[in-house]
Amino acid sequence: MAYTAKQIADYLKGEVIGNQDVSVSNFSKIEEGKPGTISFLANPKYTSYIYTTKADIVLVNEDFVSEKPIQATLIKVKNAYTALASLMELVNKSTPQKSGTESMSFVSETAEIGEEVYIGAFAYIGEKVVVGDNCKVYPQVYIGDGVKIGKNCILYPGVRIYHDCVIGDNCIIHSGAVIGADGFGYSKEEYVYHKIPQMGNVLIEDDVEIGANTTIDRAVMGSTVIHRGVKLDNLIQIAHNCEIGENTAMAAQVGIAGSAKIGENSVLGGQVGIGGHITIGKNSQIGAQSGIISNTKEGSEIMGSPAFPVKNFFKSSIIIPKLPDMYKQLNALEKEVAELKNRLQQID
């Protein structure tokens, strides 16, 4: 379906600069723009492409000022990236949606299934499960006994949710994610490990998105808690009894050890490791591959392994490649100092 620049601008509450009647039916990256598509400019690094792109419409921020003529029609909005997301969401909602229960799926007679729910082939829904309205349970999803899932959730193929876990409204869980597996809990007697039963569950609040092959372990007692608005990338491990604060985002391969607490509105880069029983202050920024072994304060910006303030980390990173030469210079200076001491002793 095609949309004109005027229709798009009206929806986004933006301003058209150029031909308001030009129409588009697809999206493209600005550096790979094609006729009949809409693109966007949010990162200044890509500014040069706006003068050469073949896209017919480009979303730009309100403060954008062109330095030379632009062939594309511009739509000025408050935030080009957010506007693009809103537009893509609109298009996505207009596509045909699956509904109904496909054959070869299993739904327990004691399960409560809401209205307009899609259940794909080979999905399994256990005893006393609750699935809210407008949910989509794709093929080969496993939902264990006693699980409660809110409204408007999407469980992509191969998701596994163990017994008694709770999922809020508007959650998205991608393929291969495992929610509620046993936490890594053992007591050691000499050289033998004895398993500690993991009696708790996982509680995921509203508006959470969980990436492919991410795992969130159930608590020993109580709940492992993922608060409202958290966004988790692929291949993340969250251990038992952790608590992830509201609107926190984590990039791929982050590992959170047991009973750690991550403050709200924090951002963790790829491959960050958090030690057990550690508290990360809210609004923290942790750089990629950092190793956190102690509590951090609110608003911390840290990096490294073990991590330390990000400004000091970057200063140290500049110095590290120079260390071999500095070591040679230090040895040479030590020899010179030793020679000077010898000469002074001879004078005395």
Secondary structure, 3 states (H helix, E strand, C coil): CCEEHHHHHHHHCCEEECCCCCEECEECCHHHCCCCEEEEECCHHHHHHHHCCCCCEEEEECCCCCCCCCCCEEEEECCHHHHHHHHHHHHHHHCCCCCEECCCCEECCCCEECCCCEECCCCEECCCCEECCCCEECCCCEECCCCEECCCCEECCCCEECCCCEECCCCEECCCCEEEECCCCEEEECCEEEECCCCCEEEECCCCEECCCCEEECCCCCEEEECCCCEECCCCEECCCCEECCCCEECCCCEECCCCEECCCCEECCCCEECCCCEECCCCEECCCCEECCCECCCCEEEECCEEEHHHHHHHHHHHHHHHHHHHHHHHHHHHHHHHHHHHHHHC
